[in-house]
C-alpha cells in the first residue's frame, strides 16, 4: 500500500475546501495547465449538453455539477497526467501544497465517487495493463491501488488495454461511470484508490491477479491542504 500516492478523502473539511476552490483555486489551476483547462471545458460542455440530463434522476443529494464534470473529465486523456501527478506528490505535505496543481480536480472527483457509493455493492470487474509486471505485496496479502483506477465490466475491453498484468477484481466501492463517458460501450467502473483488497491468487507466469475487496478503505492523507509541513 504505497503511502506516496496522494489519496486525500477530505473528511471533515469539505466546506473549507469548497471555499478555497470556488474562491479562485480552480481558476488558477486551469490557467496554469492548458491541457487541464481544455479537458475541463470540454467536460463541462458534455455535462451541460447531455450527460447531466441522462444521469440526473440517479444522482444523490449533494452531488454538484463540478462532481459530474470531474468524472466526465477523467474519462478524457487528461487522466494520464492527473494520475501521474497523484503518484508524484505524496512524498510530503510540502510537495503536495507546492507541486500538485490538480487539487480542485482531485477534490471533486473524490467527492463524486464517495457520493455515488452506496455501501458495499460487490461487482466483478477487469483491468488490463501493458508493459508493467505488477507483483503482489511483499508483506501480507492486502493491497490497494492508491490512485483512481479504471476497470471494466467487460473482460474483452480490459484485455484491449493490456495483458502484461491482468486483474480480476471483486470491488465493493467501484462506481459505474459509463453514462458519464464519451465511450459508454467501455462499461467503465472507476475504483477509489483507498479501497483495500485481499490478493486471493497470483499467477507468476501470466501476472494475473484475483483480488477481492475486504470491505475496508485506507488513506494516508486527510485534509492535507490545511495541515502544516
Short mmCIF file of the C-alpha atoms (twelve columns), coordinates in Angstrom:
data_MODEL
# 
_entry.id   MODEL 
# 
loop_
_atom_site.group_PDB 
_atom_site.id 
_atom_site.type_symbol 
_atom_site.label_atom_id 
_atom_site.label_alt_id 
_atom_site.label_comp_id 
_atom_site.label_asym_id 
_atom_site.label_seq_id 
_atom_site.Cartn_x 
_atom_site.Cartn_y 
_atom_site.Cartn_z 
_atom_site.pdbx_PDB_model_num 
ATOM 1   C CA . UNK A 1   0.000   0.000   0.000   1 
ATOM 2   C CA . UNK A 2   2.005   2.931   -1.344  1 
ATOM 3   C CA . UNK A 3   1.999   5.920   1.041   1 
ATOM 4   C CA . UNK A 4   3.500   8.187   -1.624  1 
ATOM 5   C CA . UNK A 5   0.328   8.373   -3.732  1 
ATOM 6   C CA . UNK A 6   -1.840  11.351  -2.810  1 
ATOM 7   C CA . UNK A 7   -5.183  9.936   -1.659  1 
ATOM 8   C CA . UNK A 8   -6.903  12.621  0.460   1 
ATOM 9   C CA . UNK A 9   -10.550 11.914  1.353   1 
ATOM 10  C CA . UNK A 10  -11.334 15.382  2.818   1 
ATOM 11  C CA . UNK A 11  -13.298 14.036  5.780   1 
ATOM 12  C CA . UNK A 12  -14.290 16.944  7.997   1 
ATOM 13  C CA . UNK A 13  -13.022 19.726  5.739   1 
ATOM 14  C CA . UNK A 14  -15.304 19.614  2.697   1 
ATOM 15  C CA . UNK A 15  -16.789 23.028  3.435   1 
ATOM 16  C CA . UNK A 16  -13.423 24.709  3.875   1 
ATOM 17  C CA . UNK A 17  -12.002 23.039  0.776   1 
ATOM 18  C CA . UNK A 18  -15.027 24.076  -1.279  1 
ATOM 19  C CA . UNK A 19  -14.493 27.718  -0.291  1 
ATOM 20  C CA . UNK A 20  -10.824 27.586  -1.284  1 
ATOM 21  C CA . UNK A 21  -11.635 26.041  -4.658  1 
ATOM 22  C CA . UNK A 22  -14.550 28.319  -5.554  1 
ATOM 23  C CA . UNK A 23  -12.596 31.285  -4.216  1 
ATOM 24  C CA . UNK A 24  -10.107 31.057  -7.053  1 
ATOM 25  C CA . UNK A 25  -8.085  27.847  -6.793  1 
ATOM 26  C CA . UNK A 26  -9.860  26.055  -9.650  1 
ATOM 27  C CA . UNK A 27  -9.464  29.025  -11.991 1 
ATOM 28  C CA . UNK A 28  -5.799  29.342  -11.035 1 
ATOM 29  C CA . UNK A 29  -5.119  25.663  -11.740 1 
ATOM 30  C CA . UNK A 30  -6.974  25.764  -15.052 1 
ATOM 31  C CA . UNK A 31  -4.938  28.761  -16.179 1 
ATOM 32  C CA . UNK A 32  -1.681  27.013  -15.234 1 
ATOM 33  C CA . UNK A 33  -2.299  23.998  -17.453 1 
ATOM 34  C CA . UNK A 34  -3.680  24.312  -20.974 1 
ATOM 35  C CA . UNK A 35  -4.414  20.586  -21.269 1 
ATOM 36  C CA . UNK A 36  -6.303  20.582  -17.985 1 
ATOM 37  C CA . UNK A 37  -8.273  23.686  -18.967 1 
ATOM 38  C CA . UNK A 38  -9.155  22.217  -22.343 1 
ATOM 39  C CA . UNK A 39  -10.254 18.912  -20.790 1 
ATOM 40  C CA . UNK A 40  -12.286 20.652  -18.089 1 
ATOM 41  C CA . UNK A 41  -14.050 22.971  -20.539 1 
ATOM 42  C CA . UNK A 42  -14.802 20.055  -22.864 1 
ATOM 43  C CA . UNK A 43  -16.148 18.013  -19.941 1 
ATOM 44  C CA . UNK A 44  -18.254 20.956  -18.789 1 
ATOM 45  C CA . UNK A 45  -19.801 21.223  -22.252 1 
ATOM 46  C CA . UNK A 46  -20.554 17.489  -22.319 1 
ATOM 47  C CA . UNK A 47  -22.048 17.667  -18.823 1 
ATOM 48  C CA . UNK A 48  -24.448 20.513  -19.539 1 
ATOM 49  C CA . UNK A 49  -25.290 19.364  -23.071 1 
ATOM 50  C CA . UNK A 50  -26.385 15.800  -22.487 1 
ATOM 51  C CA . UNK A 51  -24.687 13.894  -19.689 1 
ATOM 52  C CA . UNK A 52  -26.418 15.696  -16.817 1 
ATOM 53  C CA . UNK A 53  -29.872 15.114  -18.292 1 
ATOM 54  C CA . UNK A 54  -29.048 11.434  -18.742 1 
ATOM 55  C CA . UNK A 55  -27.977 10.829  -15.131 1 
ATOM 56  C CA . UNK A 56  -29.736 13.495  -13.041 1 
ATOM 57  C CA . UNK A 57  -32.530 11.201  -11.837 1 
ATOM 58  C CA . UNK A 58  -29.985 8.824   -10.310 1 
ATOM 59  C CA . UNK A 59  -27.744 11.403  -8.629  1 
ATOM 60  C CA . UNK A 60  -27.688 11.558  -4.815  1 
ATOM 61  C CA . UNK A 61  -28.432 14.642  -2.746  1 
ATOM 62  C CA . UNK A 62  -25.472 16.989  -2.630  1 
ATOM 63  C CA . UNK A 63  -23.989 15.877  -5.957  1 
ATOM 64  C CA . UNK A 64  -22.667 19.054  -7.570  1 
ATOM 65  C CA . UNK A 65  -22.218 19.907  -11.228 1 
ATOM 66  C CA . UNK A 66  -18.473 20.022  -10.584 1 
ATOM 67  C CA . UNK A 67  -18.588 16.412  -9.355  1 
ATOM 68  C CA . UNK A 68  -20.152 15.372  -12.642 1 
ATOM 69  C CA . UNK A 69  -17.727 17.454  -14.688 1 
ATOM 70  C CA . UNK A 70  -14.807 15.849  -12.840 1 
ATOM 71  C CA . UNK A 71  -15.992 12.339  -13.745 1 
ATOM 72  C CA . UNK A 72  -16.500 13.303  -17.383 1 
ATOM 73  C CA . UNK A 73  -13.044 14.905  -17.448 1 
ATOM 74  C CA . UNK A 74  -11.458 11.764  -16.009 1 
ATOM 75  C CA . UNK A 75  -12.765 9.755   -18.969 1 
ATOM 76  C CA . UNK A 76  -10.689 12.032  -21.223 1 
ATOM 77  C CA . UNK A 77  -6.916  11.723  -21.882 1 
ATOM 78  C CA . UNK A 78  -6.146  14.182  -19.046 1 
ATOM 79  C CA . UNK A 79  -6.498  11.229  -16.636 1 
ATOM 80  C CA . UNK A 80  -2.936  10.155  -17.506 1 
ATOM 81  C CA . UNK A 81  -1.396  13.465  -16.447 1 
ATOM 82  C CA . UNK A 82  -3.652  13.598  -13.395 1 
ATOM 83  C CA . UNK A 83  -2.793  10.083  -12.204 1 
ATOM 84  C CA . UNK A 84  0.919   10.706  -12.688 1 
ATOM 85  C CA . UNK A 85  0.627   13.841  -10.575 1 
ATOM 86  C CA . UNK A 86  -1.053  11.953  -7.721  1 
ATOM 87  C CA . UNK A 87  1.814   9.438   -7.791  1 
ATOM 88  C CA . UNK A 88  4.487   12.130  -7.771  1 
ATOM 89  C CA . UNK A 89  3.405   14.424  -4.933  1 
ATOM 90  C CA . UNK A 90  2.545   12.203  -1.986  1 
ATOM 91  C CA . UNK A 91  6.043   12.155  -0.513  1 
ATOM 92  C CA . UNK A 92  5.338   15.175  1.709   1 
ATOM 93  C CA . UNK A 93  2.725   17.799  2.508   1 
ATOM 94  C CA . UNK A 94  5.073   20.450  1.182   1 
ATOM 95  C CA . UNK A 95  5.333   18.629  -2.135  1 
ATOM 96  C CA . UNK A 96  1.542   18.397  -2.359  1 
ATOM 97  C CA . UNK A 97  0.993   22.045  -1.497  1 
ATOM 98  C CA . UNK A 98  3.606   23.439  -3.875  1 
ATOM 99  C CA . UNK A 99  3.659   20.987  -6.776  1 
ATOM 100 C CA . UNK A 100 0.215   19.395  -7.073  1 
ATOM 101 C CA . UNK A 101 -1.867  21.554  -9.391  1 
ATOM 102 C CA . UNK A 102 -4.877  19.260  -9.612  1 
ATOM 103 C CA . UNK A 103 -6.186  19.953  -6.101  1 
ATOM 104 C CA . UNK A 104 -9.611  21.001  -7.382  1 
ATOM 105 C CA . UNK A 105 -9.910  18.065  -9.780  1 
ATOM 106 C CA . UNK A 106 -8.897  15.601  -7.065  1 
ATOM 107 C CA . UNK A 107 -11.348 17.083  -4.568  1 
ATOM 108 C CA . UNK A 108 -14.331 16.995  -6.922  1 
ATOM 109 C CA . UNK A 109 -13.579 13.514  -8.264  1 
ATOM 110 C CA . UNK A 110 -13.082 12.104  -4.765  1 
ATOM 111 C CA . UNK A 111 -16.361 13.644  -3.655  1 
ATOM 112 C CA . UNK A 112 -18.182 12.367  -6.727  1 
ATOM 113 C CA . UNK A 113 -17.222 8.740   -6.152  1 
ATOM 114 C CA . UNK A 114 -17.946 8.934   -2.433  1 
ATOM 115 C CA . UNK A 115 -21.417 10.369  -3.084  1 
ATOM 116 C CA . UNK A 116 -22.169 7.717   -5.705  1 
ATOM 117 C CA . UNK A 117 -21.099 4.859   -3.419  1 
ATOM 118 C CA . UNK A 118 -23.987 3.267   -1.519  1 
ATOM 119 C CA . UNK A 119 -22.281 0.898   0.866   1 
ATOM 120 C CA . UNK A 120 -20.751 -2.337  -0.353  1 
ATOM 121 C CA . UNK A 121 -22.176 -3.483  -3.666  1 
ATOM 122 C CA . UNK A 122 -19.942 -6.324  -4.853  1 
ATOM 123 C CA . UNK A 123 -19.356 -6.433  -8.586  1 
ATOM 124 C CA . UNK A 124 -16.795 -8.190  -10.769 1 
ATOM 125 C CA . UNK A 125 -14.618 -6.016  -12.988 1 
ATOM 126 C CA . UNK A 126 -11.428 -6.436  -15.006 1 
ATOM 127 C CA . UNK A 127 -8.269  -4.405  -15.549 1 
ATOM 128 C CA . UNK A 128 -5.541  -4.967  -18.106 1 
ATOM 129 C CA . UNK A 129 -2.131  -3.277  -18.015 1 
ATOM 130 C CA . UNK A 130 0.588   -3.249  -20.667 1 
ATOM 131 C CA . UNK A 131 4.364   -3.047  -20.187 1 
ATOM 132 C CA . UNK A 132 4.252   -3.357  -16.382 1 
ATOM 133 C CA . UNK A 133 4.691   -6.575  -14.403 1 
ATOM 134 C CA . UNK A 134 2.936   -5.953  -11.117 1 
ATOM 135 C CA . UNK A 135 3.888   -8.095  -8.147  1 
ATOM 136 C CA . UNK A 136 1.883   -8.965  -5.029  1 
ATOM 137 C CA . UNK A 137 2.722   -7.287  -1.701  1 
ATOM 138 C CA . UNK A 138 5.968   -8.372  -0.047  1 
ATOM 139 C CA . UNK A 139 4.255   -8.370  3.342   1 
ATOM 140 C CA . UNK A 140 0.789   -9.758  3.901   1 
ATOM 141 C CA . UNK A 141 -1.839  -10.254 1.235   1 
ATOM 142 C CA . UNK A 142 -3.557  -6.855  1.146   1 
ATOM 143 C CA . UNK A 143 -3.169  -4.145  -1.483  1 
ATOM 144 C CA . UNK A 144 -4.866  -1.022  -2.748  1 
ATOM 145 C CA . UNK A 145 -4.311  0.868   -5.970  1 
ATOM 146 C CA . UNK A 146 -3.822  4.225   -4.232  1 
ATOM 147 C CA . UNK A 147 -4.857  6.263   -7.268  1 
ATOM 148 C CA . UNK A 148 -8.160  6.309   -9.129  1 
ATOM 149 C CA . UNK A 149 -8.189  3.165   -11.255 1 
ATOM 150 C CA . UNK A 150 -10.214 2.407   -14.379 1 
ATOM 151 C CA . UNK A 151 -11.711 -1.053  -14.825 1 
ATOM 152 C CA . UNK A 152 -14.451 -2.519  -16.989 1 
ATOM 153 C CA . UNK A 153 -17.388 -4.863  -16.620 1 
ATOM 154 C CA . UNK A 154 -16.222 -6.358  -19.920 1 
ATOM 155 C CA . UNK A 155 -13.178 -8.612  -19.892 1 
ATOM 156 C CA . UNK A 156 -12.537 -8.089  -23.611 1 
ATOM 157 C CA . UNK A 157 -12.364 -4.317  -23.079 1 
ATOM 158 C CA . UNK A 158 -9.810  -4.754  -20.285 1 
ATOM 159 C CA . UNK A 159 -7.750  -7.126  -22.445 1 
ATOM 160 C CA . UNK A 160 -7.587  -4.420  -25.106 1 
ATOM 161 C CA . UNK A 161 -5.693  -2.176  -22.659 1 
ATOM 162 C CA . UNK A 162 -3.023  -4.767  -21.975 1 
ATOM 163 C CA . UNK A 163 -2.129  -8.262  -20.824 1 
ATOM 164 C CA . UNK A 164 1.304   -7.751  -19.259 1 
ATOM 165 C CA . UNK A 165 -0.535  -7.780  -15.947 1 
ATOM 166 C CA . UNK A 166 -4.218  -8.605  -15.607 1 
ATOM 167 C CA . UNK A 167 -6.617  -8.208  -12.704 1 
ATOM 168 C CA . UNK A 168 -9.868  -9.983  -11.901 1 
ATOM 169 C CA . UNK A 169 -11.409 -7.760  -9.238  1 
ATOM 170 C CA . UNK A 170 -14.359 -8.065  -6.880  1 
ATOM 171 C CA . UNK A 171 -14.975 -4.494  -5.754  1 
ATOM 172 C CA . UNK A 172 -17.292 -3.108  -3.092  1 
ATOM 173 C CA . UNK A 173 -16.901 0.576   -3.833  1 
ATOM 174 C CA . UNK A 174 -16.223 0.777   -7.562  1 
ATOM 175 C CA . UNK A 175 -18.558 3.205   -9.344  1 
ATOM 176 C CA . UNK A 176 -20.002 2.534   -12.822 1 
ATOM 177 C CA . UNK A 177 -19.388 5.669   -14.889 1 
ATOM 178 C CA . UNK A 178 -20.343 4.583   -18.418 1 
ATOM 179 C CA . UNK A 179 -23.183 7.119   -18.525 1 
ATOM 180 C CA . UNK A 180 -20.679 9.899   -17.803 1 
ATOM 181 C CA . UNK A 181 -18.257 8.809   -20.506 1 
ATOM 182 C CA . UNK A 182 -17.775 9.742   -24.134 1 
ATOM 183 C CA . UNK A 183 -17.184 5.997   -24.627 1 
ATOM 184 C CA . UNK A 184 -20.125 4.314   -22.847 1 
ATOM 185 C CA . UNK A 185 -19.525 0.975   -24.573 1 
ATOM 186 C CA . UNK A 186 -16.401 0.598   -22.448 1 
ATOM 187 C CA . UNK A 187 -18.641 -0.119  -19.439 1 
ATOM 188 C CA . UNK A 188 -16.097 1.617   -17.215 1 
ATOM 189 C CA . UNK A 189 -16.125 1.177   -13.455 1 
ATOM 190 C CA . UNK A 190 -13.889 3.616   -11.574 1 
ATOM 191 C CA . UNK A 191 -12.222 2.347   -8.410  1 
ATOM 192 C CA . UNK A 192 -11.444 4.590   -5.482  1 
ATOM 193 C CA . UNK A 193 -7.770  4.484   -4.607  1 
ATOM 194 C CA . UNK A 194 -8.425  3.845   -0.920  1 
ATOM 195 C CA . UNK A 195 -10.311 0.546   -1.297  1 
ATOM 196 C CA . UNK A 196 -8.354  -2.341  0.226   1 
ATOM 197 C CA . UNK A 197 -8.299  -5.735  -1.493  1 
ATOM 198 C CA . UNK A 198 -7.159  -9.194  -0.496  1 
ATOM 199 C CA . UNK A 199 -4.980  -10.995 -3.026  1 
ATOM 200 C CA . UNK A 200 -6.804  -14.296 -3.393  1 
ATOM 201 C CA . UNK A 201 -4.414  -15.637 -6.001  1 
ATOM 202 C CA . UNK A 202 -1.492  -14.604 -8.195  1 
ATOM 203 C CA . UNK A 203 -0.174  -16.449 -11.239 1 
ATOM 204 C CA . UNK A 204 3.508   -15.548 -11.574 1 
ATOM 205 C CA . UNK A 205 3.700   -16.907 -15.116 1 
ATOM 206 C CA . UNK A 206 0.893   -14.737 -16.505 1 
ATOM 207 C CA . UNK A 207 0.994   -11.996 -13.848 1 
ATOM 208 C CA . UNK A 208 -2.711  -12.481 -13.287 1 
ATOM 209 C CA . UNK A 209 -4.287  -11.366 -10.013 1 
ATOM 210 C CA . UNK A 210 -7.567  -12.288 -8.359  1 
ATOM 211 C CA . UNK A 211 -8.494  -9.517  -5.922  1 
ATOM 212 C CA . UNK A 212 -11.432 -9.448  -3.525  1 
ATOM 213 C CA . UNK A 213 -12.479 -6.352  -1.607  1 
ATOM 214 C CA . UNK A 214 -12.236 -6.833  2.143   1 
ATOM 215 C CA . UNK A 215 -14.791 -4.059  2.733   1 
ATOM 216 C CA . UNK A 216 -12.120 -1.703  4.099   1 
ATOM 217 C CA . UNK A 217 -10.856 1.700   2.990   1 
ATOM 218 C CA . UNK A 218 -7.497  3.179   3.945   1 
ATOM 219 C CA . UNK A 219 -5.949  6.567   3.158   1 
ATOM 220 C CA . UNK A 220 -2.634  8.128   4.127   1 
ATOM 221 C CA . UNK A 221 -3.837  11.732  3.734   1 
ATOM 222 C CA . UNK A 222 -6.822  13.698  5.010   1 
ATOM 223 C CA . UNK A 223 -7.388  17.465  4.740   1 
ATOM 224 C CA . UNK A 224 -3.763  17.908  3.689   1 
ATOM 225 C CA . UNK A 225 -4.378  21.422  2.395   1 
ATOM 226 C CA . UNK A 226 -4.962  22.663  5.950   1 
ATOM 227 C CA . UNK A 227 -2.084  20.894  7.669   1 
ATOM 228 C CA . UNK A 228 1.467   22.044  8.368   1 
ATOM 229 C CA . UNK A 229 4.610   20.913  6.629   1 
# 
